[in-house]
């Protein structure tokens, strides 16, 4: 993979994601499945889906690799995109978004497990991580990402 662009802030993460989704070639009502850690990845998934809320796709959150627990994301007025209690009627994602939290050392997920989970789908694969997590965990050598967005959160400053 080669560096294609560099940005900053939330827009630096959200704009290339939306551009990829617009240019992905997937059809109206196709599914976009986000695989991530419950709790920590969920707000980022809601933010990413908010950025593409005007696109006609069905957005699904898969906690870790548990597709049987998948939930649909929907817009909530005056709030944003939210994970709902609804399960998708079918599950056949055309874009898989792998969140970097799954590659964290304390997670029981390996790149091989992730690859095995998504291997049966005809899908594009996007990785979204912070602080080079995928590269540090060696995931790009094992998963054929179509695009990786690596955001930096350094430094984090706390003022009192």
N, C-alpha and C positions, 0 to 999 in steps of 0.2 A: 504494500500500500504506500502511496505517496501523499504528502501533505497537499491538500487542494486549496484550503483557505484558513485564515485565522481571524478570530473575532474576539469580542470580550463581552462580559456580562451575560445576562439571560438571553439577550438577542443573539449573541454569538453561538448559543446552543440551539435556540428555537428556530431561527431563520433557515439554517442549513437543513434541519430536520423537515421543516415544512416544504422547502424546495425539493428535497428528496421524495417526499410523499406525493407532491404534485407531479413530479416527473417519473414516478415509479412504474407507471403503466398499468397499475391495478385498476380494476373496474369499480363502478359504483356498487355499493353494498358489500364489497369484499371485506374480509376481516383483517385487522391489524392486531396482532397479539403481543402484549408486553409481558415478558417473563421477568419477575423481580422479587425481591424480598418483601414480605408483608411489613407494613409500617414504614420502613426507611425508604424503600423505592417508590411506594405508593404516591406520595406527594409529587415526586418528579414525573411520574407517569400521568398524573392528573394535569400537571403543568404542560407536558408535551401534548397531550390530547386537546387541551384548551387551545394551544397554538394552531391546531389543525381541525378545530371543531366545525369549520365551514365545509370540510371535505366530506363526501358522502360514504364514509367507511363505517363499519361496525368496529368499535374499539373494545378489546377484551384484556382483562388483567388475569394473568396466571401466577398464583403464588408459588414461588420457586419453580418447580417443574410439574406441579400437580394440576394437570389439565382438567381433572374431574372436579376441581374446586374453582374453575374459571368463572369470572364475573364480568358482566357488561358494564362499560362506562357510559354515562349519559350526562347531558348538560342539566344543571340545576339552576333555575333562574336566580339571579343575584348572588350566586355562589361560584359557579364555574363547573368544570367537569368533575364528576364524582363516580367512584366505584359504587355500583348498586348491588342489591342482593340477587339480581336476576342472572341466571345462567344462560349462555348462548344456546340457541336451538340446535345449531350444528357447530362444528369446530373444524375449520379448514383455512388457516391464515395464509394470506398472500404476502404479508410482510410480518416478519418476526423481529421484535425489538428486544434485545437482550440487555438488561440493566446491569451495570458494573457491580452492584452490591452482591450479585451472585458469585463473583470472583473473589470476594473478600476472604481472607484466611480463616475466619471463624464460620464460614458457611459450608454446609456439607455437600456442595455442588462442585463438580469438576467440569472442565471444558468438554471432556469426553461424554459426560452425562448429558450436558446441554446439547451437544451435537447429536447424540443418539435420540434425544427427545424430538428434535426438529427434523431429523434426516428424512422422514417420510413425507414431508410437505414440499410442494413446489412453491418455494417462497424466496423472497429477498430477505437478507439478514442485516439488521442495523444493530450496532453496539453503541450504547451510551454509558459513559463512565466518567468518573472524576479522578483526578490525580494519577492518571496513567495506569489505572487498576488492571485493565485487560492486558496491557503489555507486561506489567510486573508479574502477572499470574501466568503469562505464556499462552493466553487464549487465542491471539491472532494466528498462532502456528497450528491451531487445531480446529478453528472454526473459520469458514470462508465468508467473512464479513463483506458485504457490499459497500458498507460505509461504517466508520467509527467516529463518533463525536466524543472527544476527550476534553472535558472542562477542567479548569484549574480553580481551586479555592484557597489560594495561598497569597498573601497571608490572611488569616482570619483574625480580626482585631476586636477586642472587647474593651470598651471604654466605660469608666464610671466617674 
